[in-house]
Amino acid sequence: MNIILQRKKSILMVIFLSMIFAIALNILPTKASILVFLALMVLPVIALRSEIGVYLAVLMMPFINFKYISLLIFYSFGSFLVKTLYQKKKLKITKIDGPLLLFSLTILMSSVFSITLVQSIKELFYYISIILAVFMISKSFDKKKLNYLLLCFLLAAVLVSIIGIHQYMIGDMGHQSWVDKKVNPDLKARAYSTMDNPNILAEYLVIACSMGLVLFIDSKNFLRKVLVGIFTAVNVLCLLLTFSRGGWVGFAIAVLIIILFEENRLIPIGMLIGIISLFFLPEVVIDRIKSIGNLHDSSNAYRFLIWSAALKMFKDFWLSGVGLGYGAFIKAYPNYMLAGVKAAHAHNMYLQVAIETGILGLLTFLYSVLKAYGIGILNILKSNDKFFKRLSVASIGALSGLLFHGLVEHVLFDYRIVFAFWLIIGIIVASWNEKAVDS
């Protein structure tokens, strides 16, 4: 009898979904109708298994507008919450809950007191969805789910890298302002792929390459090791083709941390390989490395002017900030601009967070990051589970690379990178497996 009822329900559901799709075909454009069809197919699955929504968010993140990613995360979190309440499960308290709550309150305050209220509320919507994703991952993702999450991230990254490499090969210039011909005359193009900017692409790939390295080390299956190795190599190549100096240095720091925790005996060998490789790198790469710290390089020179202007802005809005998001910064910046140098952000993550959310926002942001570091390092030192230990190593490495890059770039400008950044923190907390850690 139950089987017959289930079949009837399934048939009715198929009929209902088909009717909605038929209506959509008649009133919406073809592209929108296809999206409706895909949503009708996927949403019932996410309702049963909320983690699939997070996998899809990670897979689609580089390719579609982030507002759709936010909606997907909200729906997934709703499914997760309903299922948790229905099954009367107790949500575990994690060490990141307090810092995240404090940071959430500060971004709420900065949005309410924003000089561009509507824009900041929109940004707040995105940020809340990201924090909810961290909440889901940290509280419900086990080893199997984390493995799938990493594979989704790596698969999306390799597709992004293939597009970026193709752009570079065909000489897609992108914006002329990305290349300083006076300092780098041989630099013809920079890969930017679907991320719309070489630096944003580099930030994304620092995470993908770091995770890929550790997945490669952890893979026991030969075929999986080969595939992960190829994917990671493609991602590293695309990272090189971004010609993002901050991205290169960030990845170098990530690799150093991974080697330090995984096998510190490899440090001298790694340094030797690094020095030798300098003699075989193309001239254009060498020139780009040499330009680090060169004040005659236009991208370096204008950063100092922007930082000076941004510091003055922070002094005037030190308590609650100008408001969450780049819209508030863009509105306020012309009043502080020096030498006519325009900017959409402060080109420094810490300074930008302080300007947007005030001193409390910066402190709670740093508190959240440092708390994640503490959890990750404890897991590395005490975990009995190699997977969780290595995952923490990769996460700490990727996070360190981004934090260093954040000294010269606002790595949280694009919400896809904001999502990836906080995703790392969620993974670190999820890796803190109480059963796998010594008491």
URHU-V791469 format. One record per residue. SS is DSSP state (a for helix, b for strand, c for the rest). OMEGA is omega in whole degrees, 0 to 359 (NA if undefined). D_CENTER is the distance of its C-alpha to the mean C-alpha in Angstrom with 1 decimal. Layout:
SS&OMEGA&D_CENTER  SS&OMEGA&D_CENTER
This chain:
c&179&48.9  a&180&45.2  a&180&44.3  a&179&46.1  a&179&44.4  a&179&40.9  a&179&41.9  a&178&43.2  a&180&40.0  a&180&38.0  a&179&40.4  a&179&40.2  a&179&36.4  a&179&36.5  a&180&39.1  a&180&37.2  a&179&34.0  a&179&36.1  a&179&37.8  a&180&34.6  a&179&33.5  a&178&36.9  a&180&36.8  a&180&33.4  a&183&34.9  a&185&37.8  a&182&36.0  c&173&32.6  c&184&31.8  a&182&31.2  a&180&27.4  a&179&27.1  a&178&29.5  a&178&27.5  a&177&24.4  a&179&26.8  a&179&28.1  a&179&24.8  a&180&23.9  a&179&27.4  a&189&26.9  a&187&23.5  a&177&23.8  a&179&26.8  a&179&25.0  a&179&22.1  a&179&24.9  a&182&26.2  c&187&23.0  c&181&20.2  a&179&17.7  a&176&18.1  a&178&16.5  a&177&13.2  a&181&13.7  a&178&14.4  a&179&11.4  a&180&9.2  a&186&11.9  a&186&12.5  c&183&9.1  c&192&9.7  c&183&13.4  c&180&14.3  c&186&14.4  a&180&11.9  a&177&15.1  a&176&15.9  a&179&12.7  a&179&13.7  a&179&17.2  a&180&16.4  a&178&14.6  a&179&17.7  a&180&20.0  a&179&18.6  a&177&18.8  a&178&22.3  a&179&23.3  a&182&22.0  a&179&24.0  a&180&27.1  a&180&27.2  a&180&26.9  a&181&29.6  a&181&31.8  c&179&31.8  c&178&32.3  c&175&29.6  c&178&28.9  c&181&25.3  c&176&24.7  c&180&24.1  c&184&21.3  c&180&21.1  c&185&17.9  a&181&19.7  a&178&21.7  a&180&19.1  a&179&16.8  a&179&20.0  a&179&21.0  a&179&17.7  a&179&18.0  a&180&21.6  a&179&20.9  a&174&18.6  a&180&21.2  a&181&23.9  a&178&22.3  a&180&21.9  a&182&25.6  c&183&26.9  c&175&24.9  c&173&26.9  c&190&25.2  a&184&25.3  a&180&24.6  a&182&21.4  a&177&20.1  a&176&21.0  a&179&18.9  a&179&15.9  a&177&16.9  a&178&16.9  a&184&13.2  a&179&12.4  a&179&14.9  a&179&13.5  a&179&10.2  a&177&12.5  a&176&14.7  a&177&12.2  a&179&11.8  a&180&15.6  a&183&16.2  a&185&14.3  a&186&15.9  a&187&19.3  a&183&19.8  c&175&17.9  c&184&20.4  a&182&20.4  a&181&20.9  a&178&18.1  a&177&15.6  a&179&17.1  a&180&16.6  a&180&13.0  a&179&12.4  a&176&14.8  a&179&13.1  a&182&9.8  a&179&12.3  a&178&14.5  a&182&12.2  a&182&11.1  a&175&14.9  a&176&15.8  a&182&13.6  a&179&15.2  a&177&18.6  a&180&18.5  a&179&17.5  a&178&20.3  a&177&22.7  a&182&22.1  a&183&22.9  a&180&26.0  c&176&27.4  c&177&27.0  c&187&24.7  c&187&24.8  c&178&22.3  c&179&23.1  a&182&26.0  a&180&24.6  a&185&21.8  c&175&24.7  c&185&27.4  c&181&30.4  c&182&32.6  c&182&30.6  c&185&29.1  c&182&31.9  c&182&30.8  c&186&27.2  c&183&27.6  c&176&24.1  c&180&20.4  c&177&18.0  c&174&15.5  a&182&15.4  a&184&14.0  a&174&11.5  c&179&14.8  c&182&14.4  a&181&14.7  a&178&12.8  a&177&9.6  a&180&10.2  a&179&10.8  a&179&7.7  a&183&5.9  a&174&9.2  a&178&9.5  a&183&7.3  a&181&9.3  a&179&12.4  a&179&12.4  a&180&12.1  a&179&14.6  a&182&17.0  a&175&17.4  a&178&17.7  a&180&20.3  a&186&22.1  a&184&22.1  c&179&23.3  c&177&27.0  c&185&27.7  a&182&28.7  a&179&27.4  a&180&24.0  a&179&23.9  a&181&25.0  a&179&22.5  a&178&19.5  a&179&21.1  a&180&21.5  a&182&18.0  a&179&16.7  a&178&19.5  a&179&18.6  a&179&15.0  a&178&16.6  a&180&19.1  a&176&16.8  a&177&15.0  a&185&18.6  a&172&19.4  c&184&16.8  c&176&19.2  c&183&16.6  a&177&18.4  a&178&15.7  a&179&13.4  a&181&16.5  a&178&17.4  a&179&14.0  a&177&14.3  a&178&17.9  a&178&17.3  a&179&14.9  a&180&17.8  a&180&20.4  a&179&19.0  a&179&18.8  a&182&22.3  a&182&23.5  a&182&22.7  a&184&23.4  c&186&26.5  a&176&27.5  a&181&30.5  a&183&28.4  a&179&27.5  a&179&30.8  a&179&30.5  a&179&27.0  a&179&28.2  a&178&31.2  a&179&29.3  a&180&27.0  a&180&30.2  a&183&32.0  a&179&29.2  c&181&29.6  c&183&33.0  c&179&31.7  c&177&28.7  c&182&29.5  a&182&30.9  a&178&28.2  a&179&25.6  a&179&28.0  a&180&28.6  a&178&25.0  a&180&24.8  a&184&28.0  c&176&26.8  c&180&24.5  c&179&26.4  c&183&28.8  c&178&29.8  c&175&31.4  c&186&28.0  a&182&27.4  a&176&23.6  a&184&24.5  a&185&27.6  a&176&26.0  a&180&23.3  a&178&26.1  a&179&27.7  a&179&24.5  a&180&24.0  a&179&27.6  a&182&27.5  a&178&24.3  a&177&26.1  a&179&29.1  a&180&27.0  a&180&25.6  a&180&29.3  a&183&30.2  c&189&27.4  c&186&26.8  c&184&27.3  c&180&25.3  c&179&23.5  c&182&23.9  c&183&21.6  c&175&18.0  c&185&16.3  a&181&17.3  a&180&20.5  a&179&22.2  a&182&21.4  a&180&22.8  a&184&25.9  a&189&26.7  a&182&26.0  c&179&29.1  c&183&31.3  c&186&30.0  c&179&29.4  c&175&31.3  c&177&33.1  c&181&31.7  c&180&28.2  c&179&25.9  c&176&22.2  c&178&19.5  c&189&17.8  c&182&19.0  c&173&17.2  c&186&16.5  a&184&13.8  a&178&16.4  a&180&19.0  a&178&17.0  a&179&16.1  a&180&19.8  a&183&21.0  a&190&19.2  a&180&19.9  a&184&22.7  a&179&23.6  a&178&23.0  a&179&19.4  a&182&18.8  a&180&20.7  a&175&19.1  a&180&15.5  a&178&16.8  a&179&18.7  a&181&15.8  a&180&14.0  a&177&17.4  a&177&18.2  a&176&15.3  a&181&16.5  a&179&20.0  a&181&19.3  a&181&17.6  a&176&20.5  a&179&23.0  a&179&21.7  a&184&22.0  a&189&25.5  a&186&26.9  b&174&25.4  c&183&27.9  c&184&25.5  a&182&24.2  a&180&21.2  a&180&19.9  a&180&20.9  a&178&19.1  a&176&15.9  a&177&16.1  a&180&16.9  a&182&13.9  a&178&11.5  a&178&13.6  a&180&13.7  a&180&10.0  a&179&9.8  a&178&13.0  a&179&12.1  a&180&9.4  a&176&12.0  a&179&14.7  a&180&13.1  c&177&12.9  c&184&16.7  c&182&17.2  c&175&14.4  c&187&12.6  c&180&9.0  c&179&8.3  c&182&10.7  c&185&8.8  a&174&7.8  a&177&5.6  a&175&3.3  a&178&5.0  a&181&4.5  a&180&1.8  a&181&4.0  a&174&6.7  a&178&6.5  a&180&7.6  a&176&10.2  a&179&11.3  a&179&11.9  a&182&13.8  a&179&15.9  a&180&16.6  a&178&17.7  c&182&20.3  c&185&23.0  a&183&26.2  a&183&28.5  a&182&27.0  b&178&27.4  c&177&30.7  c&NA&32.4
